[in-house]
Amino acid sequence: MNQSIIFSDNEYYNSDLQQVEFQAQCQGRLIQCVISWIALSSLDQQNDSDAQANEKSALTRFDNARFDIEDLAEELINQQDFNEDGKIYLAFD
């Protein structure tokens, strides 16, 4: 794990966009990271990706896959794969 990237424990579910948003800090810079409900369902290997997203289930899935999510976000940050809005978006094909 790269010690220069630190992830906070203040993730929250954005119900309007159906995504979990969380933050990383890299060399003093605060970085917004985002994972969609669909990507989160895929990563958590749940077969019910059509199930209705809600805050409790999204944050539970995020917590279940936290280490994988942070590893993927760290990789994207190291690659400087920022979106136009300056955020890191985790997506899966």
N, C-alpha and C positions, 0 to 999 in steps of 0.2 A: 504494500500500500504506500502510495506517495504521501509522505507526511506534510508536504506543502499544500495539500488539498484537504480541507476539513469540512465535513458535512454536519449541519446543525440538525437538531431534532424538532424542528418547528414546521414540519410538513402540514399541509392543509389541502382539503378537497375543494376544488372550484366546481360547484354543481352546474353553473351555467355552461362551462366548457367541458365538463365531465373529464377532469384531469386532476392529478395530484401535483402540487407545486411544492418544491423544496429548494433549499439554498445550500450553496457550497461557498467556501472562502478559499481563494487561491492567491497567495502573495498579497494579502490585504484587500483583495478585490472581492466584492460580494457578487456571486453569480447565481442567477435564477435558473432553476432546472425544472423541467416539466415532463411528466409521463402521462399519456392518455389512459383512460379507463380500458380501452381495447388492448393497448400495449401491456398494461398492467395485468390484465386477465390472461394474456398470452404468456407473459413471463412467469406468472404464478401457476401456470399449467392447469388452470381451471377450465372445465369443459362447458361452462355456462356463460360464455362471453356475451350472450344475448340477454343475460339477466340484467335487471335494472340496476344501474349504478346508484349508490348512495354513499354518504360520507363514511359510515361505519364499515361497510364492506370494502370500499376503496382503501381506507387507511389500514385495515387489517391485511389486505393483500399487499399493500406497500410494505408494511412491517415484515410480512412473511418473506418477501423477496428483497429486503433492504440491502443486504450485502451485494447481491447481483446488480441491483439498480445503481448503487454507489460506484461499483467497479466500472459499469458501462458509462456512467456520467463522467467519472474520472478520465476514462479513455478519450471521450469526446472533448473534454476540457483540455487535455494534453495535446490533442490534435487541433485545438482552437476551432472546433466545428460549431461556431456560434451562428444562430439564425440572424436575420436582419434586425430583429428586435433586441439582440444581445443575449438571448436566452439559449440554453442548451435543451434540445428536444430529443427525448429518447423514443425511438420508433423501431419497430421490428417488421421485417418483411414476411 
